[in-house]
Amino acid sequence: MGFKENLKAELSGQDILVKELAARTGISKRTLDNYLRDKNSSPTAENAVRIARALGVTVEYLVTGTQSQETDSME
């Protein structure tokens, strides 16, 4: 799975609406909708980090669907 599918799955699994994620990240709802709809729309590194932090996951997980065995502090 790619970023779009992993983001959708994480939002669904955590029962978070796109507008809630927008409020948590400071990323516009329209931009987040584009990430979720458009196969060719990828976030900037900064936005990927914001989304990952808001969801409590790593950027690696959002991009690849897997977690690294090593856990690095993102803070």
C-alpha positions as CSV (number, residue, x, y, z in Angstrom):
1,M,0.0,0.0,0.0
2,G,1.0,3.6,-0.6
3,F,0.7,6.8,1.4
4,K,-2.9,7.4,0.3
5,E,-4.1,4.0,1.3
6,N,-2.2,4.0,4.6
7,L,-3.5,7.4,5.5
8,K,-7.1,6.3,4.8
9,A,-6.6,3.2,6.9
10,E,-5.1,5.1,9.8
11,L,-7.9,7.7,9.7
12,S,-10.5,5.0,9.7
13,G,-8.8,2.9,12.4
14,Q,-8.5,5.9,14.7
15,D,-12.0,7.2,13.8
16,I,-10.6,10.6,12.8
17,L,-12.3,12.9,10.3
18,V,-10.2,14.8,7.7
19,K,-11.3,18.1,9.2
20,E,-10.0,16.9,12.6
21,L,-6.7,16.0,11.0
22,A,-6.6,19.4,9.3
23,A,-7.1,21.1,12.7
24,R,-4.4,19.0,14.4
25,T,-1.8,19.5,11.6
26,G,-2.5,23.0,10.3
27,I,-2.8,21.5,6.8
28,S,-5.9,22.6,4.9
29,K,-8.7,20.1,4.5
30,R,-8.5,20.6,0.7
31,T,-4.8,19.5,0.7
32,L,-5.5,16.5,2.8
33,D,-8.5,15.6,0.6
34,N,-6.1,15.7,-2.4
35,Y,-3.7,13.3,-0.7
36,L,-6.6,10.9,-0.1
37,R,-8.1,11.2,-3.6
38,D,-5.3,11.8,-6.1
39,K,-2.9,8.9,-6.7
40,N,-0.2,11.3,-7.8
41,S,-0.5,13.8,-4.9
42,S,2.2,13.3,-2.3
43,P,2.8,15.4,0.7
44,T,5.9,17.4,1.3
45,A,8.3,16.0,3.8
46,E,7.1,18.6,6.3
47,N,3.5,17.8,5.8
48,A,4.2,14.0,6.0
49,V,5.9,14.6,9.4
50,R,2.9,16.8,10.6
51,I,0.4,14.1,9.6
52,A,2.5,11.3,11.2
53,R,2.9,13.1,14.5
54,A,-0.8,14.0,14.6
55,L,-1.7,10.3,14.1
56,G,1.0,8.9,16.4
57,V,2.7,6.9,13.7
58,T,6.0,7.2,11.8
59,V,6.4,8.7,8.3
60,E,7.9,5.4,7.3
61,Y,4.6,3.7,8.3
62,L,2.5,6.1,6.3
63,V,4.7,5.7,3.2
64,T,5.4,1.9,3.4
65,G,2.8,0.5,5.7
66,T,5.5,-1.1,7.9
67,Q,7.2,0.1,11.1
68,S,10.9,0.1,11.5
69,Q,12.3,-2.2,14.1
70,E,14.3,0.8,15.4
71,T,12.2,3.5,17.0
72,D,13.7,7.0,16.7
73,S,12.3,9.8,18.8
74,M,10.5,12.3,16.5
75,E,10.5,15.0,19.1
